Amino acid sequence: MVETINTHGCSIVLRRLDGPEAREIFLHCQPPAGVADPGLQAAALYGAILELLAREGGGFGSVVVETLFLRNLPASIEAVRTARRAALAACGDAHHRPATLEIEQPPLDERACLEVSVQAVVPTRAPLRLEPIEVATACGCAECATARGLRVHLGDETRLHAAGLCGPGDDAYQQTLGMFGIAERLLQRAGMEFRDVVRTWIYMRDIDRDYGALNSARRAFFEARGITTPPASTGIGGGPVSAQHDLCLGILAFRAGRPPARTVMTSPTLNEASEYGADFVRGLRVAEANKTALYVSGTASIDEHGSTVHLGDFDAQADRMLVNLAALLERQGARFADIVHAITYLKHPADTARLREKLLGAGFAGFPHALVAAPICRPDLLCETEALAVLPKTA
């Protein structure tokens, strides 16, 4: 069920998923149009988020993932954090630490200093068990001296969410190895290993410079651990909080009493990314305790040979991006209507109106959807989208 709610001056798109174990709630929140200060925007956003979570039978303590898309991160981060802390302290949830990503990816709504996406879990059976997982990183950076994740127990399944993981190193290759190593240590602390990871998100401050080094280091890491089926992934431009790091990583992992069934998603319109040196699958279908999830990787105007198509033609690239995404979903029996959350990245904000027109015309709407500006993994790509779609849980 989808709702668009206006409260505290904010516009929020909410999607509910009621499964056998829990209600999962997906929100994307835009701030008041008439407020220009980032701290005041954040205060309104968190007031609205907390109100809606309470209405859904949860609270901030039920949030497992939180993403803040910031327009000018260095200038606004302290005001945003102060407003967020005050809102959470007022509701008694200041101690709770979901997997939180703060990333410089400006919202396409030029009035927004930030937008926020949230995923929360409200159990219908046993109480939700959330456990913070921490490891020291040996990094001198105040932002990431400690890496954190959140272990979630739902039925016989354990999930680990983590975000904003940075690794030490003087270049992108070393930082990539470092952040993957830190993620592995978090997984081990949670009783998992890297092959339990189904989804990664990788953000690069200078993607044109560092994407090749990322791919080389990721391949070396996976080969050293015998990972032959990599997770779904997005590699995208975005500025981490710490100026000392050029990359950061987010992960989602699952472990259950019996290994969850996983199916690599493919499409005749796309080749495998590993064929051109990028170790991720186009999507991964995962049979979870509460749902069947389709984790679709960042998808752009790529053809069945792995080549960029429609060079310089934004309209045609947006069309091909959506064709590829639809084809990946259709082979799993899903449609755009089954999406519960998406992010679309746009290289040139001047194309915003055309992007919105293309999305609406294709029916890519009706779910929480972040639209942000970010460089794509190839200089000739103009837009990219990722999605989580859900099918009913089957025995």
C-alpha positions as CSV (number, residue, x, y, z in Angstrom):
1,M,0.0,0.0,0.0
2,V,1.3,3.5,-0.9
3,E,0.4,6.8,0.6
4,T,1.6,10.3,0.0
5,I,1.4,12.3,3.3
6,N,1.9,16.0,4.0
7,T,2.8,16.7,7.6
8,H,5.1,19.2,9.3
9,G,5.3,20.9,5.9
10,C,7.0,17.8,4.5
11,S,5.9,15.5,1.6
12,I,6.4,11.8,2.4
13,V,5.8,8.8,0.2
14,L,5.2,5.7,2.3
15,R,5.1,2.1,1.2
16,R,4.0,-0.7,3.5
17,L,4.8,-4.3,3.1
18,D,2.9,-6.7,5.4
19,G,4.7,-10.1,5.5
20,P,4.3,-13.1,7.8
21,E,6.9,-11.9,10.2
22,A,6.7,-8.1,10.2
23,R,5.4,-4.9,8.6
24,E,8.3,-3.3,6.7
25,I,7.9,0.4,6.1
26,F,9.7,2.4,3.4
27,L,9.7,6.2,3.4
28,H,11.1,8.9,1.3
29,C,10.8,12.4,2.7
30,Q,11.1,15.8,1.2
31,P,11.4,19.0,3.3
32,P,9.1,22.0,3.5
33,A,9.2,24.2,0.3
34,G,9.3,27.5,2.2
35,V,12.2,26.7,4.5
36,A,15.8,27.3,3.3
37,D,17.9,26.5,6.4
38,P,19.2,22.9,6.5
39,G,18.8,22.6,10.3
40,L,15.2,23.7,10.1
41,Q,14.5,21.4,7.1
42,A,16.0,18.5,9.1
43,A,13.9,19.3,12.2
44,A,10.8,19.2,10.0
45,L,11.8,16.0,8.3
46,Y,12.5,14.1,11.5
47,G,9.3,15.4,13.1
48,A,7.4,14.1,10.2
49,I,9.2,10.7,10.1
50,L,8.7,10.1,13.8
51,E,5.0,11.0,13.6
52,L,4.5,8.5,10.7
53,L,6.5,5.7,12.3
54,A,4.4,6.1,15.5
55,R,1.2,5.9,13.4
56,E,2.5,2.7,11.9
57,G,3.0,1.1,15.3
58,G,6.7,1.6,15.4
59,G,9.1,4.4,16.3
60,F,12.7,5.5,15.5
61,G,13.7,2.3,17.4
62,S,12.3,0.3,14.5
63,V,14.4,2.0,11.9
64,V,17.1,-0.3,10.4
65,V,18.3,1.9,7.5
66,E,18.5,5.7,7.1
67,T,20.0,7.6,4.2
68,L,20.5,11.4,4.2
69,F,21.0,12.9,0.7
70,L,22.7,16.2,1.3
71,R,23.1,19.2,-1.0
72,N,26.2,20.7,0.6
73,L,27.5,18.3,3.1
74,P,30.4,20.2,4.6
75,A,28.4,23.3,5.2
76,S,25.2,21.7,6.5
77,I,26.2,18.4,8.3
78,E,26.5,19.8,11.8
79,A,23.2,21.7,11.6
80,V,21.4,18.6,10.3
81,R,23.0,16.4,13.0
82,T,22.0,18.8,15.7
83,A,18.4,18.9,14.6
84,R,18.3,15.1,14.2
85,R,19.7,14.6,17.7
86,A,17.2,17.0,19.2
87,A,14.2,15.3,17.5
88,L,15.3,11.8,18.6
89,A,16.1,12.9,22.1
90,A,12.6,14.3,22.4
91,C,11.0,10.9,21.6
92,G,13.5,8.9,23.7
93,D,15.2,7.1,20.8
94,A,18.5,9.0,20.8
95,H,20.4,5.8,21.7
96,H,19.2,3.9,18.7
97,R,21.8,3.5,15.8
98,P,20.4,2.3,12.5
99,A,22.7,1.9,9.5
100,T,22.9,5.6,8.7
101,L,24.5,7.0,5.5
102,E,25.2,10.7,5.1
103,I,26.2,11.3,1.6
104,E,26.7,14.4,-0.6
105,Q,24.2,13.8,-3.4
106,P,22.1,16.9,-4.0
107,P,18.4,16.3,-4.3
108,L,17.0,17.3,-7.7
109,D,14.5,19.5,-5.9
110,E,16.6,22.6,-5.8
111,R,14.8,23.9,-2.7
112,A,15.8,20.9,-0.6
113,C,19.0,21.0,1.4
114,L,18.5,17.4,2.2
115,E,16.0,14.5,1.7
116,V,15.8,11.4,3.8
117,S,14.9,7.8,3.1
118,V,14.1,5.3,5.8
119,Q,13.4,1.6,6.1
120,A,11.8,0.4,9.4
121,V,10.6,-3.0,10.6
122,V,7.6,-3.5,12.9
123,P,7.3,-7.2,13.9
124,T,3.9,-9.0,14.0
125,R,5.1,-12.0,16.0
126,A,8.0,-12.0,18.4
127,P,9.5,-8.6,19.5
128,L,12.1,-7.2,17.1
129,R,15.7,-7.9,18.2
130,L,18.2,-5.3,17.1
131,E,21.9,-5.5,18.1
132,P,24.5,-2.9,17.4
133,I,27.7,-4.4,16.0
134,E,31.0,-2.4,16.2
135,V,34.6,-2.8,15.3
136,A,37.6,-0.5,15.7
137,T,39.1,0.6,12.4
138,A,42.5,1.9,13.4
139,C,41.7,5.0,11.4
140,G,42.7,8.3,12.8
141,C,39.6,10.0,11.3
142,A,37.1,11.0,14.0
143,E,34.2,10.1,11.7
144,C,35.1,6.5,11.3
145,A,37.4,5.4,14.1
146,T,34.6,2.9,14.9
147,A,32.6,1.1,12.2
148,R,29.1,0.2,13.0
149,G,26.4,-2.2,11.8
150,L,23.0,-3.2,13.0
151,R,22.1,-6.9,13.3
152,V,18.4,-7.6,12.9
153,H,16.8,-10.9,14.0
154,L,13.5,-11.7,12.3
155,G,12.1,-15.2,12.6
156,D,14.9,-17.6,11.9
157,E,16.8,-15.0,9.9
158,T,19.6,-12.6,10.8
159,R,20.3,-9.5,8.7
160,L,23.2,-7.2,9.0
161,H,22.9,-3.6,7.7
162,A,25.9,-1.3,7.6
163,A,26.5,2.0,5.9
164,G,29.2,4.7,5.5
165,L,32.1,2.3,6.0
166,C,35.5,3.9,5.1
167,G,38.9,2.2,4.7
168,P,42.4,3.6,5.3
169,G,44.8,4.1,2.5
170,D,46.5,6.7,0.3
171,D,44.7,5.8,-2.9
172,A,41.4,4.3,-4.1
173,Y,42.8,0.8,-4.4
174,Q,43.9,0.7,-0.8
175,Q,40.8,2.4,0.5
176,T,38.6,-0.1,-1.3
177,L,40.5,-3.0,0.2
178,G,40.3,-1.3,3.6
179,M,36.6,-0.7,3.5
180,F,35.8,-4.2,2.3
181,G,38.1,-5.6,5.1
182,I,36.2,-3.5,7.7
183,A,32.9,-4.8,6.4
184,E,34.2,-8.4,6.6
185,R,35.2,-7.8,10.3
186,L,31.7,-6.5,11.0
187,L,30.2,-9.6,9.4
188,Q,32.4,-11.9,11.4
189,R,31.5,-10.1,14.6
190,A,27.8,-10.7,13.6
191,G,28.5,-14.4,12.9
192,M,28.5,-14.0,9.1
193,E,31.0,-14.0,6.3
194,F,31.2,-11.9,3.1
195,R,29.5,-14.5,1.0
196,D,26.3,-13.7,3.0
197,V,26.3,-10.2,1.5
198,V,23.5,-9.8,-1.1
199,R,23.8,-6.1,-1.8
200,T,26.5,-3.4,-1.7
201,W,26.5,0.3,-2.3
202,I,29.8,2.1,-3.1
203,Y,30.2,5.8,-3.2
204,M,33.2,7.6,-4.8
205,R,34.1,11.3,-4.4
206,D,35.8,11.2,-7.8
207,I,34.2,8.3,-9.7
208,D,35.9,9.2,-13.0
209,R,39.3,8.9,-11.4
210,D,38.7,6.0,-9.0
211,Y,36.2,3.6,-10.6
212,G,38.9,1.5,-12.2
213,A,40.9,1.2,-9.0
214,L,37.7,0.2,-7.2
215,N,37.0,-2.6,-9.7
216,S,40.6,-3.9,-9.5
217,A,40.6,-4.0,-5.7
218,R,37.1,-5.5,-5.4
219,R,38.1,-8.3,-7.8
220,A,41.2,-9.0,-5.8
221,F,39.2,-9.1,-2.5
222,F,36.5,-11.4,-4.0
223,E,39.1,-13.7,-5.6
224,A,41.0,-14.0,-2.3
225,R,37.8,-15.2,-0.6
226,G,36.6,-17.5,-3.3
227,I,33.5,-15.4,-4.0
228,T,32.3,-16.5,-7.5
229,T,28.8,-15.0,-7.3
230,P,29.2,-11.4,-6.2
231,P,26.3,-9.4,-4.7
232,A,24.1,-6.9,-6.5
233,S,25.7,-3.5,-6.3
234,T,25.6,0.2,-7.1
235,G,28.8,2.1,-7.7
236,I,28.1,5.8,-7.9
237,G,29.5,9.3,-7.3
238,G,29.0,10.8,-3.9
239,G,30.9,12.6,-1.3
240,P,31.6,10.8,2.1
241,V,31.4,12.8,5.3
242,S,35.1,12.6,6.1
243,A,37.4,14.6,3.9
244,Q,40.1,12.0,4.6
245,H,38.3,9.4,2.6
246,D,37.4,9.2,-1.1
247,L,35.1,6.1,-0.9
248,C,32.6,4.6,1.4
249,L,30.7,1.3,1.5
250,G,27.3,0.0,2.5
251,I,26.3,-3.6,2.8
252,L,23.3,-5.9,3.4
253,A,23.8,-9.5,4.4
254,F,21.5,-12.4,5.4
255,R,22.0,-15.6,7.2
256,A,19.2,-18.1,8.2
257,G,18.7,-21.6,9.7
258,R,18.8,-22.8,6.1
259,P,20.6,-20.7,3.5
260,P,18.1,-18.4,1.8
261,A,17.4,-19.3,-1.8
262,R,19.2,-16.8,-4.1
263,T,18.8,-16.4,-7.9
264,V,20.9,-14.2,-10.0
265,M,18.7,-11.9,-12.1
266,T,19.5,-11.6,-15.8
267,S,18.1,-9.9,-18.8
268,P,18.6,-10.4,-22.6
269,T,19.0,-6.7,-22.8
270,L,22.2,-6.7,-20.6
271,N,25.4,-8.6,-20.4
272,E,27.1,-9.6,-17.2
273,A,29.1,-6.8,-15.6
274,S,31.9,-9.1,-14.8
275,E,32.6,-9.3,-18.5
276,Y,33.9,-5.7,-18.4
277,G,35.7,-6.0,-15.1
278,A,33.0,-4.9,-12.6
279,D,32.2,-7.7,-10.1
280,F,28.5,-7.4,-9.4
281,V,25.4,-9.1,-10.7
282,R,22.6,-7.2,-12.4
283,G,20.2,-8.2,-9.6
284,L,19.7,-10.8,-7.0
285,R,16.4,-12.5,-6.0
286,V,16.5,-13.5,-2.3
287,A,13.9,-15.6,-0.5
288,E,13.8,-13.9,2.9
289,A,11.8,-14.7,6.0
290,N,9.3,-11.9,5.4
291,K,9.3,-11.5,1.6
292,T,10.9,-12.4,-1.7
293,A,13.1,-9.5,-2.5
294,L,14.5,-8.4,-5.9
295,Y,17.6,-6.3,-5.3
296,V,18.3,-4.6,-8.6
297,S,21.8,-3.1,-9.1
298,G,22.4,0.3,-10.5
299,T,21.1,0.1,-14.1
300,A,21.9,2.5,-16.9
301,S,21.9,2.7,-20.7
302,I,24.0,-0.4,-21.3
303,D,23.3,-3.0,-24.1
304,E,23.7,-6.7,-24.3
305,H,27.4,-6.3,-25.2
306,G,28.2,-4.1,-22.2
307,S,28.5,-1.0,-24.2
308,T,27.0,2.4,-23.5
309,V,24.3,3.2,-26.0
310,H,22.7,6.5,-27.1
311,L,25.7,8.6,-26.5
312,G,24.8,12.2,-25.7
313,D,21.0,11.5,-26.1
314,F,19.4,11.9,-22.7
315,D,15.9,10.8,-23.7
316,A,17.1,7.6,-25.3
317,Q,19.4,6.8,-22.4
318,A,16.6,7.2,-19.9
319,D,14.4,5.0,-22.1
320,R,17.0,2.3,-22.3
321,M,17.7,2.5,-18.5
322,L,14.0,1.8,-17.9
323,V,13.8,-1.0,-20.5
324,N,16.7,-2.7,-18.8
325,L,15.2,-2.4,-15.4
326,A,11.8,-3.6,-16.6
327,A,13.4,-6.6,-18.3
328,L,15.2,-7.6,-15.1
329,L,12.0,-7.5,-13.1
330,E,9.8,-9.2,-15.8
331,R,12.0,-12.3,-15.8
332,Q,11.2,-12.6,-12.1
333,G,7.5,-12.1,-12.5
334,A,7.6,-8.5,-11.3
335,R,6.7,-5.1,-12.6
336,F,7.3,-1.5,-11.6
337,A,4.2,-1.7,-9.4
338,D,6.1,-4.2,-7.2
339,I,8.9,-1.7,-6.3
340,V,9.0,-0.5,-2.7
341,H,12.0,1.8,-3.0
342,A,14.2,3.3,-5.7
343,I,17.0,5.8,-6.2
344,T,17.6,7.5,-9.6
345,Y,20.9,9.3,-10.1
346,L,21.2,12.1,-12.7
347,K,24.5,13.4,-14.0
348,H,23.3,16.8,-15.1
349,P,20.6,18.5,-13.0
350,A,19.6,20.5,-16.1
351,D,17.9,17.2,-17.3
352,T,15.6,17.0,-14.3
353,A,12.4,18.0,-16.0
354,R,13.0,15.5,-18.9
355,L,13.9,12.8,-16.4
356,R,10.7,13.3,-14.5
357,E,8.7,13.2,-17.7
358,K,10.4,9.9,-18.7
359,L,9.8,8.3,-15.4
360,L,6.1,9.3,-15.3
361,G,5.6,8.2,-18.9
362,A,7.0,4.7,-18.1
363,G,4.9,4.3,-15.0
364,F,8.0,4.3,-12.8
365,A,6.2,5.9,-9.9
366,G,4.0,5.1,-6.9
367,F,6.8,4.2,-4.5
368,P,9.3,6.0,-2.3
369,H,11.9,7.4,-4.8
370,A,14.9,9.5,-4.2
371,L,16.0,11.7,-7.2
372,V,19.5,13.0,-6.7
373,A,22.4,14.4,-8.7
374,A,25.5,12.2,-9.0
375,P,28.2,11.3,-11.5
376,I,27.7,7.8,-13.0
377,C,30.3,5.1,-13.3
378,R,31.1,6.0,-17.0
379,P,31.5,9.6,-18.2
380,D,29.2,8.9,-21.1
381,L,26.3,7.7,-19.0
382,L,23.7,10.4,-18.1
383,C,21.4,8.6,-15.6
384,E,21.2,5.4,-13.6
385,T,18.5,3.9,-11.3
386,E,18.4,1.1,-8.7
387,A,15.4,-0.5,-7.1
388,L,14.1,-2.9,-4.5
389,A,11.0,-4.8,-5.6
390,V,9.1,-7.3,-3.5
391,L,7.0,-10.3,-4.4
392,P,4.7,-12.1,-1.9
393,K,6.4,-14.6,0.4
394,T,6.0,-18.2,-0.8
395,A,6.6,-21.4,1.1
